[in-house]
Every structure is written in C-alpha cells, then in structure tokens.
C-alpha cells in the first residue's frame, strides 16, 4: 500500500492505492505509523496515485502529522490531484499541511 525510500536523508513515502477509504484506512494508518518508528526528521508523503480520500483517511493524515510533530519532525505532502486539493481546501486541512505541487519541490524546500 505504501512504498518507502530515502532520498538525501528524507523519508519519501508513496501511497500506491487509488482510493483510501474506511475499508483500508486501518492498514493505511498502521503502515504510516510503522514507517516513522525510527523518527525520521523529514517525511514527504507522495499522493500522486491517490484519487480519493474519505474522512477516515483524512483523520489518519492528521494523526500522522501529529505523531511526526510530537518528536519534532516535519511532514510535507506532494503531488495531490486537483480533486484532493479541493478536498483539502474545503476541509481547511490545506492550512495544516505543507503541500507541494511535486515531490521535487518538496525535496528542495
């Protein structure tokens, strides 16, 4: 569901699912939290493959951000579709997350 790689000391996570909804949100949350067990300072979550997030997935993203902030890390989101950007804006989550058009931009910031 989530692929991981390190790029210049940054943990880059790519969500491989097209839809993240209540059916798979538990696994989504478990994989996200497992990926930060070593407390990486900088995490980028690539959402380029994702077309749909339901409320449980949005809640998981907020919980993931809080976990990273607890230990002083940063989380950036990248490559959101226009639909996801609209969803983030309508839910006011765009103010909570650092969102970049591309992963390259997120890596360079």
C-alpha positions as CSV (number, residue, x, y, z in Angstrom):
1,X,0.0,0.0,0.0
2,X,2.9,2.4,0.8
3,X,6.3,2.3,-0.7
4,X,9.3,3.8,1.1
5,X,12.6,5.1,0.0
6,X,15.2,7.6,1.4
7,X,16.3,10.5,-0.8
8,X,19.0,12.8,0.6
9,X,18.1,11.9,4.1
10,X,14.4,12.4,3.6
11,X,11.9,9.6,4.0
12,X,9.7,9.6,0.8
13,X,6.5,7.6,1.2
14,X,4.4,6.9,-1.8
15,X,0.8,5.8,-1.4
16,X,0.2,3.1,-4.1
17,X,-3.6,3.0,-3.7
18,X,-6.0,4.9,-5.8
19,X,-8.7,5.0,-3.1
20,X,-8.1,5.3,0.6
21,X,-11.3,4.7,2.4
22,X,-12.7,3.1,5.6
23,X,-12.1,-0.4,4.1
24,X,-8.3,0.0,4.1
25,X,-7.8,3.0,6.4
26,X,-6.7,0.8,9.3
27,X,-3.9,-0.7,7.2
28,X,-3.1,2.7,5.8
29,X,-2.7,4.1,9.4
30,X,-0.6,1.1,10.5
31,X,1.8,1.4,7.6
32,X,2.2,5.1,8.0
33,X,2.9,4.8,11.7
34,X,5.3,1.9,11.2
35,X,7.3,3.9,8.6
36,X,8.2,6.5,11.3
37,X,9.2,4.2,14.1
38,X,12.8,5.4,13.7
39,X,11.6,9.1,13.9
40,X,12.9,10.5,10.6
41,X,13.3,14.3,10.8
42,X,11.8,14.9,7.4
43,X,8.9,12.9,5.8
44,X,7.3,13.5,2.4
45,X,4.1,11.7,1.5
46,X,3.5,11.4,-2.2
47,X,-0.2,11.2,-3.1
48,X,0.2,11.2,-6.9
49,X,-1.6,7.8,-7.2
50,X,-4.5,8.7,-4.9
51,X,-7.7,9.8,-6.5
52,X,-10.0,9.6,-3.4
53,X,-9.6,10.0,0.4
54,X,-12.6,9.6,2.7
55,X,-13.0,11.2,6.1
56,X,-11.2,8.2,7.8
57,X,-8.2,8.7,5.6
58,X,-8.2,12.4,6.3
59,X,-8.3,11.7,10.0
60,X,-5.3,9.3,9.5
61,X,-3.3,12.0,7.8
62,X,-4.0,14.4,10.7
63,X,-3.0,11.8,13.2
64,X,0.2,11.0,11.2
65,X,1.1,14.7,11.2
66,X,0.6,14.9,14.9
67,X,2.8,11.9,15.5
68,X,5.6,13.4,13.5
69,X,5.3,16.7,15.2
70,X,5.4,15.0,18.6
71,X,9.0,14.1,18.1
72,X,9.9,17.3,16.2
73,X,9.8,16.1,12.6
74,X,8.2,17.6,9.6
75,X,5.7,16.3,7.1
76,X,5.1,17.5,3.6
77,X,2.5,16.3,1.1
78,X,3.2,16.3,-2.6
79,X,1.6,15.6,-6.0
80,X,-2.1,15.9,-4.9
81,X,-4.7,15.7,-7.7
82,X,-6.9,18.7,-8.2
83,X,-9.7,16.7,-6.6
84,X,-7.6,16.1,-3.5
85,X,-6.5,19.8,-3.4
86,X,-10.2,20.8,-3.4
87,X,-10.9,18.4,-0.6
88,X,-8.0,19.7,1.5
89,X,-9.1,23.2,0.9
90,X,-12.8,22.6,1.7
91,X,-11.9,20.8,4.9
92,X,-9.4,23.6,5.8
93,X,-6.6,21.0,6.0
94,X,-4.5,22.9,3.5
95,X,-3.7,25.3,6.3
96,X,-2.4,22.5,8.5
97,X,-0.2,20.7,6.0
98,X,2.7,21.9,3.9
99,X,1.6,20.9,0.3
100,X,3.8,21.0,-2.8
101,X,2.9,20.5,-6.4
102,X,5.7,18.0,-7.0
103,X,7.9,15.8,-4.8
104,X,10.9,17.5,-6.3
105,X,9.6,20.8,-4.9
106,X,9.0,19.2,-1.5
107,X,12.5,17.7,-1.5
108,X,14.1,21.1,-2.5
109,X,12.3,23.0,0.3
